[in-house]
């Protein structure tokens, strides 16, 4: 039988854990119910959310029951953890819309089908919003001392810049979430990122005080890149979302494919379900020839397929092969050009008759003038569908239009553009 705690340690999910958690998971008295909260402050889950989701998935695969708590209530307040400034407050309608979107995304990872380890998704607005302030302060607030709350890392980090009472009270709400789930669902484990340790232990203490119950916490280290950048951000600093309308499946795939060699081992352990022998074999092959990027390709394929499906992976790998490996674009399916049109400069024409290469190169923006286009063609720097062309008077011919409406143009080694028949 696999030692679950040891497996979680190997995969990098253990930063802090409450005493006795290993024994608690190994008791064998039925599934342990473990929860993680997600505040719906964005319209989609981001890559930063993947770490706790994969931790819940690992627990579920070991026979335990994951509980996803959507913060419809706490999202109205905003968690100060890891934030330099107070979050803007969203409207109840925005929160409700975000919860629904994220609910659908969770189903791509966790198994909600009936069974002893079936995942459960709940919205804490159902028990937090009806709370009466005086009752809450009397029944819950009296168990928290201000001096202990001030020592929590999430509070300390914000004291100098200012922390509103609204955010200061967040810890009480999250602790009450844990108490509610302990009472209603017999939940005895809360997981999250290391910035949640103070909030989680506050809930553990509350359960001990009010119920004399055993409850545990487990936090994983916050994921950062070897280069020191924040995980889950594009090169331009924009967040990578799981929603394909916010981050295209191709950009999603590229994020993983471009993983630094120093990070790929940890990402394979944390974000895939590959076995230890498979990961070790991948890393051994990667060490012999890092330029092949086999480990990155496996990582990108697995995560993208889980989030966006096999078709998205197929399209992304085809476009990747064309733009970075000089693959013949005649070999790819028409859908690849639709993906490409979203990622490289694209111009549309209403007819394909009589278009000169000079005009095409100018129209797609690879050069600024016809004279520059002629010069580039004469010097052998222009390619049509990956084939070099040196004839200045060359016209685009019927055979150049791939899938009936696409011509891939290139200037130099890396500057691509697409001409499409609209």
Phi, psi and omega per residue, in radians:
X1 nan 2.334 -3.107
X2 -1.219 2.354 3.045
X3 -1.356 1.823 -3.040
X4 -1.047 -0.798 -3.092
X5 -1.096 -0.702 3.109
X6 -1.132 -0.658 3.105
X7 -1.128 -0.743 3.112
X8 -1.125 -0.661 3.087
X9 -1.111 -0.789 -3.129
X10 -1.081 -0.637 -3.120
X11 -1.409 -0.088 3.057
X12 1.572 0.351 -3.086
X13 -1.624 -0.040 -3.054
X14 -1.950 1.901 3.043
X15 -1.879 -0.913 2.995
X16 -2.355 2.573 3.059
X17 -2.553 2.539 3.108
X18 -1.215 2.599 3.126
X19 -1.002 2.370 3.086
X20 1.572 -0.009 -3.100
X21 -1.127 -0.716 -3.128
X22 -1.004 -0.790 3.133
X23 -1.181 -0.631 -3.134
X24 -1.092 -0.716 3.140
X25 -1.247 -0.453 -3.058
X26 -1.688 0.095 -3.069
X27 -1.045 -0.632 -3.127
X28 1.309 0.423 3.130
X29 -1.703 0.445 -3.082
X30 1.891 3.012 -3.084
X31 -1.089 2.422 2.976
X32 -1.491 2.287 3.082
X33 -1.544 2.128 -3.088
X34 -2.172 2.380 -3.095
X35 -2.171 2.722 3.017
X36 -2.460 2.444 -3.137
X37 -1.753 2.549 3.122
X38 -2.301 2.025 3.133
X39 -1.461 2.179 -3.062
X40 -1.438 1.013 -3.138
X41 -1.504 -0.071 3.078
X42 -2.239 2.783 -3.095
X43 -1.324 -0.014 -3.126
X44 -2.730 2.712 2.950
X45 -1.121 2.573 3.107
X46 -1.973 3.000 3.135
X47 -1.038 -0.552 3.107
X48 -1.057 -0.414 3.116
X49 -1.376 -0.259 -3.040
X50 -1.156 -0.598 -3.095
X51 -1.031 -0.957 3.123
X52 -1.150 -0.522 3.098
X53 -1.128 -0.777 3.134
X54 -1.175 -0.536 3.055
X55 -1.139 -0.763 3.060
X56 -1.072 -0.692 -3.133
X57 -1.131 -0.717 3.094
X58 -1.078 -0.702 3.095
X59 -1.118 -0.729 3.140
X60 -1.143 -0.698 3.124
X61 -1.108 -0.433 3.112
X62 -1.550 0.089 3.061
X63 1.748 0.086 -3.136
X64 -1.684 2.872 -3.017
X65 -1.820 2.040 3.103
X66 -1.485 2.439 3.049
X67 -2.085 2.110 3.101
X68 -1.707 2.098 3.115
X69 -1.831 1.931 3.053
X70 -1.460 2.232 -3.014
X71 -1.451 1.020 3.077
X72 -1.095 -0.456 3.098
X73 -1.600 -0.943 3.135
X74 -1.135 -0.478 3.100
X75 -1.124 -0.379 3.073
X76 -1.279 -0.298 3.137
X77 -1.771 -0.921 -3.136
X78 1.711 2.185 -3.129
X79 -1.408 2.169 3.124
X80 -1.329 -0.194 -3.061
X81 -1.035 2.236 3.075
X82 1.271 0.171 -3.113
X83 -1.993 2.430 3.136
X84 -1.468 -0.415 -3.119
X85 -2.422 2.846 -3.117
X86 -1.168 2.411 3.116
X87 -1.221 2.537 3.014
X88 -1.167 2.401 -3.123
X89 -1.335 2.276 3.131
X90 -1.612 2.776 3.101
X91 -1.337 2.724 3.075
X92 -0.972 -0.625 3.137
X93 -1.150 -0.733 3.104
X94 -1.078 -0.758 3.135
X95 -1.050 -0.784 -3.124
X96 -1.071 -0.752 3.129
X97 -1.114 -0.749 -3.136
X98 -1.138 -0.691 3.129
X99 -1.043 -0.763 -3.113
X100 -1.125 -0.731 3.129
X101 -1.113 -0.787 -3.110
X102 -1.208 -0.559 3.083
X103 -1.005 -0.789 -3.137
X104 -1.140 -0.650 -3.121
X105 -1.210 -0.593 3.132
X106 -1.055 -0.582 -3.091
X107 -1.161 -0.250 3.095
X108 -1.339 -0.248 -3.073
X109 -1.998 -0.833 -3.021
X110 -1.758 2.618 -3.123
X111 -1.584 1.986 -3.140
X112 -1.741 0.058 3.127
X113 -1.166 2.587 -3.080
X114 -0.964 2.424 3.141
X115 2.847 2.957 -3.095
X116 -1.095 -0.465 -3.136
X117 -1.903 0.331 -3.109
X118 -1.075 2.315 3.120
X119 -1.176 2.590 3.114
X120 -2.155 2.370 3.092
X121 -2.101 2.199 -3.111
X122 -2.317 2.807 3.132
X123 -2.033 2.083 -3.051
X124 -1.236 -0.095 3.031
X125 -1.081 -0.483 -3.074
X126 -1.151 -0.538 3.129
X127 -1.925 -0.298 3.130
X128 -1.521 -0.774 -3.077
X129 -1.049 -0.693 -3.141
X130 -1.278 -0.135 -3.099
X131 -1.054 2.466 3.045
X132 -1.666 2.300 -2.992
X133 -0.956 -0.902 -3.074
X134 -1.091 -0.742 3.115
X135 -1.097 -0.733 -3.110
X136 -1.117 -0.814 -3.136
X137 -1.110 -0.684 -3.123
X138 -1.221 -0.775 -3.027
X139 -1.477 -0.593 -3.052
X140 -1.917 -0.851 -3.032
X141 -1.041 -0.523 -3.082
X142 -1.195 -0.256 3.138
X143 -1.571 0.047 3.125
X144 -2.035 2.318 3.058
X145 -1.818 2.442 -3.069
X146 -1.088 -0.668 -3.107
X147 -1.110 -0.620 3.093
X148 -1.239 -0.725 3.129
X149 -1.085 -0.656 -3.136
X150 -1.163 -0.377 -3.134
X151 -1.429 -0.241 -3.119
X152 -1.151 2.438 -3.065
X153 -1.017 -0.700 -3.102
X154 -1.107 -0.518 3.106
X155 -1.449 -0.796 -3.130
X156 -0.970 -0.694 -3.081
X157 -1.149 -0.315 -3.068
X158 -1.949 -0.069 -3.043
X159 -1.091 -0.731 -3.087
X160 -1.150 -0.731 -3.108
X161 -1.461 -0.234 3.134
X162 1.920 2.349 -3.138
X163 -2.414 2.094 -3.111
X164 -1.270 2.782 3.089
X165 -1.097 -0.554 3.113
X166 -0.989 -0.878 -3.132
X167 -1.247 -0.616 3.140
X168 -1.039 -0.561 -3.109
X169 -1.387 -0.148 -3.081
X170 -0.998 -0.673 -3.098
X171 -1.017 -0.669 3.128
X172 -1.140 -0.704 -3.121
X173 -1.147 -0.755 -3.137
X174 -1.185 -0.658 3.089
X175 -1.101 -0.673 3.123
X176 -1.184 -0.626 3.035
X177 -0.932 -0.836 -3.111
X178 -1.101 -0.767 3.120
X179 -1.056 -0.767 3.133
X180 -1.071 -0.786 -3.117
X181 -1.228 -0.561 3.065
X182 -1.104 -0.771 -3.109
X183 -1.243 -0.738 -3.009
X184 -1.559 -0.646 -3.039
X185 -2.033 0.087 -3.069
X186 0.954 0.669 3.123
X187 -1.331 2.215 -3.073
X188 -2.184 0.212 3.112
X189 -2.556 2.283 2.993
X190 -2.061 2.375 -3.126
X191 -2.143 2.841 3.121
X192 3.037 -2.916 3.065
X193 -1.445 2.890 -3.054
X194 -1.097 -0.405 3.111
X195 -1.239 -0.156 -3.135
X196 -1.698 0.035 -3.033
X197 -1.001 -0.781 -3.137
X198 -1.087 -0.755 3.116
X199 -1.145 -0.686 -3.106
X200 -1.184 -0.809 -3.133
X201 -1.165 -0.468 3.048
X202 -1.104 -0.691 3.088
X203 -1.194 -0.698 3.089
X204 -1.020 -0.798 -3.137
X205 -1.135 -0.687 -3.129
X206 -1.108 -0.732 3.114
X207 -1.127 -0.690 3.117
X208 -1.130 -0.716 -3.094
X209 -1.209 -0.795 -3.019
X210 -1.547 -0.545 -3.044
X211 -2.039 -0.115 -3.030
X212 0.917 0.663 -3.036
X213 -1.841 2.774 3.081
X214 -1.575 2.096 3.096
X215 -2.408 2.656 -3.022
X216 -2.314 2.838 3.070
X217 -2.348 2.570 3.096
X218 -2.483 2.187 3.093
X219 -2.183 2.490 3.086
X220 -1.694 2.704 3.087
X221 -1.140 2.532 3.050
X222 -1.136 2.327 -3.043
X223 -1.389 2.210 3.021
X224 -2.262 2.848 3.117
X225 -1.538 2.794 3.120
X226 -1.080 -0.447 3.137
X227 -1.420 -0.063 3.103
X228 1.619 0.036 -3.139
X229 -1.439 2.791 3.113
X230 -1.308 2.280 -3.136
X231 -1.130 2.475 3.063
X232 1.601 0.181 3.104
X233 -1.970 2.540 3.068
X234 -1.324 3.047 3.111
X235 -1.024 -0.521 -3.135
X236 -1.491 0.000 3.108
X237 1.585 0.002 -3.136
X238 -1.411 2.570 3.131
X239 -1.207 2.521 3.049
X240 -1.643 2.065 -3.085
X241 -1.763 2.796 3.043
X242 -1.469 -0.328 3.111
X243 -1.299 2.110 -3.086
X244 -1.145 -0.316 3.097
X245 -1.404 -0.277 3.127
X246 -1.773 -0.612 3.039
X247 -2.372 2.073 -3.075
X248 -1.107 2.606 3.091
X249 -0.964 -0.579 3.119
X250 -1.163 -0.794 3.104
X251 -1.118 -0.632 3.098
X252 -1.071 -0.839 3.113
X253 -1.060 -0.780 -3.100
X254 -1.089 -0.625 3.120
X255 -0.987 -0.821 -3.111
X256 -1.268 -0.667 -3.121
X257 -1.130 -0.526 -3.127
X258 -1.540 0.219 3.129
X259 -0.979 2.359 3.094
X260 -1.034 2.482 3.112
X261 -0.948 -0.565 -3.107
X262 -1.283 -0.311 -3.076
X263 -1.806 -0.318 -2.932
X264 -1.097 -0.600 3.131
X265 -1.109 -0.819 3.138
X266 -1.138 -0.683 -3.126
X267 -1.179 -0.643 3.085
X268 -1.093 -0.704 -3.142
X269 -1.194 -0.717 -2.986
X270 -1.510 -0.639 -2.952
X271 -1.906 0.031 3.034
X272 -2.153 2.972 3.070
X273 -1.843 0.267 3.104
X274 -1.030 2.543 3.138
X275 -1.259 2.870 3.113
X276 -1.048 -0.802 3.105
X277 -1.042 -0.690 -3.141
X278 -1.151 -0.728 3.142
X279 -1.173 -0.742 3.135
X280 -1.108 -0.653 3.097
X281 -1.174 -0.715 3.096
X282 -1.067 -0.776 -3.101
X283 -1.220 -0.550 3.076
X284 -1.158 -0.754 3.099
X285 -1.165 -0.645 3.141
X286 -1.134 -0.676 -3.139
X287 -1.118 -0.564 3.136
X288 -1.280 -0.634 -3.103
X289 -2.561 1.375 -3.126
X290 -1.061 -0.497 -3.083
X291 -1.151 -0.387 3.121
X292 -1.232 -0.400 3.091
X293 0.960 0.590 3.141
X294 -1.132 -0.708 -3.134
X295 -1.127 -0.739 3.110
X296 -1.129 -0.666 -3.141
X297 -1.142 -0.728 3.104
X298 -1.117 -0.740 3.123
X299 -1.078 -0.875 -3.102
X300 -1.101 -0.712 -3.127
X301 -1.134 -0.782 -3.074
X302 -1.161 -0.849 -3.069
X303 -1.216 -0.710 -3.134
X304 -1.148 -0.689 3.103
X305 -1.109 -0.678 -3.130
X306 -1.150 -0.647 -3.074
X307 -1.545 -0.728 -2.990
X308 -2.061 -0.148 3.107
X309 1.704 2.860 -3.071
X310 -1.138 -0.616 -3.123
X311 -1.095 -0.672 3.122
X312 -1.137 -0.676 3.094
X313 -1.112 -0.767 -3.129
X314 -1.034 -0.804 3.139
X315 -1.148 -0.743 -3.113
X316 -1.135 -0.734 3.137
X317 -1.183 -0.597 3.104
X318 -1.143 -0.817 3.125
X319 -1.124 -0.707 3.117
X320 -1.032 -0.771 -3.120
X321 -1.132 -0.615 3.132
X322 -1.244 -0.842 -3.021
X323 -1.361 -0.401 -3.060
X324 -2.161 -0.127 -3.132
X325 -2.273 0.208 3.111
X326 1.008 0.580 3.099
X327 -1.165 2.531 3.121
X328 -1.174 2.030 -3.098
X329 -1.168 -0.193 3.095
X330 -1.232 -0.282 -3.068
X331 -1.575 -0.069 -3.027
X332 -1.776 2.813 3.123
X333 -1.321 2.689 -3.111
X334 -0.946 -0.569 -3.106
X335 -1.069 -0.451 3.139
X336 -1.096 -0.572 3.128
X337 -1.234 -0.535 3.073
X338 -1.138 -0.680 3.084
X339 -1.163 -0.790 -3.112
X340 -1.055 -0.641 -3.108
X341 -1.110 -0.399 3.112
X342 -1.521 -0.216 -3.007
X343 -1.974 -0.372 3.139
X344 -2.209 2.785 3.111
X345 -0.918 2.335 -3.066
X346 -2.374 2.364 3.064
X347 -2.167 2.609 -3.095
X348 -2.033 2.425 3.055
X349 -2.114 2.727 -3.117
X350 -1.610 -0.295 3.091
X351 -2.530 2.620 3.141
X352 -1.835 0.124 -3.095
X353 -1.435 2.251 2.980
X354 1.242 0.345 -3.135
X355 -1.440 2.160 3.114
X356 -1.408 2.680 3.112
X357 -1.098 -0.654 3.113
X358 -1.021 -0.855 3.133
X359 -1.104 -0.690 -3.113
X360 -1.113 -0.763 -3.112
X361 -1.129 -0.644 3.091
X362 -1.227 -0.751 -3.049
X363 -1.113 -0.641 -3.131
X364 -1.436 -0.105 3.041
X365 1.540 0.257 3.104
X366 -1.275 -0.459 3.048
X367 -2.369 2.907 -3.081
X368 -1.668 -0.324 -3.079
X369 -2.577 2.858 3.108
X370 -1.161 -0.607 3.126
X371 -1.132 -0.685 3.091
X372 -1.177 -0.624 3.110
X373 -1.112 -0.816 3.132
X374 -1.050 -0.772 -3.119
X375 -1.091 -0.751 -3.136
X376 -1.133 -0.685 3.135
X377 -1.164 -0.783 -3.136
X378 -1.065 -0.587 -3.111
X379 -1.488 0.041 3.085
X380 1.372 0.405 -3.086
X381 -1.731 0.122 -3.105
X382 -2.059 2.401 -3.112
X383 -2.206 2.456 3.028
X384 -1.990 2.029 -3.098
X385 0.907 0.785 3.075
X386 1.275 0.116 3.114
X387 -1.867 2.216 -3.115
X388 -1.177 2.418 3.131
X389 -2.200 2.306 3.139
X390 -2.071 -0.029 -3.113
X391 -1.497 2.005 -3.081
X392 -1.131 -0.579 -3.099
X393 -1.551 0.236 -3.111
X394 -1.106 2.362 3.031
X395 -1.937 2.656 3.085
X396 -1.275 2.217 -3.038
X397 -1.800 2.865 -3.140
X398 -0.923 -0.640 -3.121
X399 -1.251 -0.230 3.131
X400 -1.373 -0.347 -3.042
X401 -1.513 1.836 -3.081
X402 -1.424 2.444 -3.066
X403 0.925 0.480 3.040
X404 1.446 -0.219 -3.013
X405 -2.645 0.215 -3.054
X406 -2.277 2.391 2.987
X407 -2.253 2.135 3.115
X408 -1.601 2.107 -3.127
X409 -1.952 2.556 -3.138
X410 -2.478 2.454 3.042
X411 -2.117 2.153 -3.085
X412 1.245 -2.556 -3.066
X413 -1.616 -0.488 -2.957
X414 -2.256 -0.212 -3.058
X415 -1.501 1.835 -3.113
X416 -1.871 2.685 2.992
X417 -2.689 2.782 -3.083
X418 -2.164 2.302 3.015
X419 -1.848 2.212 -3.069
X420 -2.197 2.525 3.043
X421 -1.479 2.084 -3.068
X422 -1.602 nan nan
